[in-house]
Amino acid sequence: MKKLSILILCLTLTNCQVYGNLKENLRIKKEEKAKIREFCKEYEGFISVGMPKKCLSFVMGRSIRQNESCNSRTGCITQYVYYDFYVYVKDGKVTSWRSK
């Protein structure tokens, strides 16, 4: 009986610790989202050239697909595919976009 009580106590403490870590991670993610939201406030509702990549998902949501193209002349350009248009990002900044 004593071993069972100790086992239950250990499992409970472990679960509490895991829950506490998970809760802390969620709190940190909420704080990060709030910081990104504040940083991207000026772009709310529209895309502009020079806009940081992290603000793109804040403004547009998650893209359907991402394609990356690299060559020696232009470097690497990432194409974010949304339902009705494409957004192009180079060096972490939006460079252009176009409709499908």
Secondary structure in CASP SS format (residue, H / E / C, confidence):
PFRMAT SS
TARGET T0000
AUTHOR 0000-0000-0000
METHOD secondary structure of the structure
MODEL  1
M C 1.00
K H 1.00
K H 1.00
L H 1.00
S H 1.00
I H 1.00
L H 1.00
I H 1.00
L H 1.00
C H 1.00
L H 1.00
T H 1.00
L H 1.00
T H 1.00
N H 1.00
C H 1.00
Q H 1.00
V H 1.00
Y H 1.00
G H 1.00
N H 1.00
L H 1.00
K H 1.00
E H 1.00
N H 1.00
L H 1.00
R H 1.00
I H 1.00
K H 1.00
K H 1.00
E H 1.00
E H 1.00
K H 1.00
A H 1.00
K H 1.00
I H 1.00
R H 1.00
E H 1.00
F H 1.00
C C 1.00
K H 1.00
E H 1.00
Y H 1.00
E C 1.00
G C 1.00
F C 1.00
I C 1.00
S C 1.00
V C 1.00
G C 1.00
M C 1.00
P E 1.00
K H 1.00
K H 1.00
C H 1.00
L H 1.00
S H 1.00
F H 1.00
V H 1.00
M H 1.00
G C 1.00
R C 1.00
S C 1.00
I C 1.00
R E 1.00
Q E 1.00
N E 1.00
E E 1.00
S E 1.00
C E 1.00
N E 1.00
S C 1.00
R C 1.00
T C 1.00
G E 1.00
C E 1.00
I E 1.00
T E 1.00
Q E 1.00
Y E 1.00
V E 1.00
Y C 1.00
Y C 1.00
D C 1.00
F E 1.00
Y E 1.00
V E 1.00
Y E 1.00
V E 1.00
K E 1.00
D C 1.00
G C 1.00
K E 1.00
V E 1.00
T E 1.00
S E 1.00
W E 1.00
R E 1.00
S E 1.00
K C 1.00
END
